[in-house]
Amino acid sequence: MFSTNSKIKRIYRAPKDSIYSHRFFSNLASGYSFTLGKKGENQDFFSFEPDGCQVKKYIKGGQYYYSSYEIEQIVSRIAYSLMAYGRAYLYIHPEYSVKQEDDGAKTQVLSSFEIGEIVGVIKRKTKEGYLFLRMGYNSEVREIPMTKNQLVIFDLKELGFSKKYFLGVMKKLSKCDITAKSTEMIANNSIFYDFTYHVEKKKYAELKAIRKIGLSFETDKLSDSYIMYKKIQEDELKIRFLEYIVKRINEGLHNFLGDNAGELIAHIDRKDYKKLWNDYTEGMITGTELTKVLFRS
């Protein structure tokens, strides 16, 4: 079990910390209801529909326990794991009660279930399902047998990214942190140190590292057009992750509960980003008008 513990720790090694890391994951792996939902409706961004569906009937505590906020936390943890580790798992944990028939026979019937991210690895696949090794508190590893319809697997490759794509971006960004070098050279009173040069060099490397994803850590000296373009990039990337995660969760719920399961809905305030950008570049709308659409006040 010790080697297994080490393996799980190696797989789930935390991304290298830098001045960029917190904001990187905060921007891309959280805040979906605030950035993608309608203004003032973030508390109802996620819902299980329709009313009376199997999910609402059996999910533990109903909609009050799994509110939009709790669902968003689950989605955010899955998004984080996808970006940081390349893979994530959702565990559907059922609870059963015993029903006694008229002839005295006893059968197990589903009474409720819970859902949430589960951290660990699949140790073994069987005909019935999986033997999953779960990393718990204090690095304790537990074996959890589960059927195939209790585990939902998310893979970053299904989104078109390599396993370590986002870690690679983070690694490039960490090299843009000149704080330590600047402090060292200032402390040594180097007459050759040009702080402005290093700031500009850092900025160029930063923009190059994030050119394919929507992030802007500092807007100083950036044009309004560039800032709005990066905002569109960020929204489209978050929608891409969100729709994938919701789709896979719904597939898991259908496999577990059947065709009448119902489904998780993310109430995205959809915008035609391509048209908006074309209208802006062709002068049909102003930068102020586009800003009002893209950024919620």
C-alpha positions, 0 to 999 in steps of 0.5 A: 500500500505504501507504493500505491500511496506514493503513486497517488501522491505523484499523480496528484502532485500540486502544480508548482506555486508561483505568483500566477498559479492562484489566479490561473486556476481561479480564473479558468476553473471556478466562477462559472455562474458569475462569468457565464450566467445572467446577472443576478441569477448566479444562485440558480445557475445549476439545476436538475430538470425536469421537476419530478425526475429521478435525480431530484427524487433520489439525490440525497437531500434533494435540491436543498442539499445539492444547491447550485453552489454545491454543484458549482464546487463539484464542477470547479474541482473537476475542472481544476483536476483536469487542468492540473492532473489531466484526469478527474473522477466523479463518484456516484455513491448510492445508499440502499434500504431493504424491502421485504416482499409479501413472500418474505423475500428481501431485496435492496432498493435505492434510497438515495445517492450522493455525487462528488469528485473522488481523488485516487486511481483505478487499481483494477477493472473487473466485469462488474466495475472497478476497484478504486484506490481513494486518497483520504485524509492524512494520506490514508488510502482506501479500497472502494469497490464500485460498479461501472455506473458509479464512476464517471471518468473525465479526461483532458484529452477528450477536450483536445488538450494533452495531459500536461498542456495547462501545466506546461503553460503554468511552467512557462508563466513561472519563468516570467516571475522576475521578483526574486531576480529583481530583488537579488540584483537590487540588493547587490546594487548592480549598475547594469540592472535595468528593471524596465527592460526586465518588466517588458521582457517578462510581459512579452514572455507572459503574453506568449505563454497565454496566447491560446487561452483567455487570461490577462494578468495585468492590463497595463499597456494592453489595448482595449481590443486585446483585453476584450479579445482575451475575455472572449477567449476566456469565456469560450474556454470556460464554456468548453470545459463546463459543457464537457463536464456537465455532459459527462455528469449527465451520461453518468446519471443516465447510466446509473438511474436510467433513461428517466434520470433527468439531467443537470442544466447549466443556465449559460447566458450564451453570446454569439462571440464570433458575431460580436467580435466581427461587429466590433472589428467592422465598426458596427458596435463600439468598444464601450458597447462590447465591453458592456456585453462581455463584462458584467458590472 
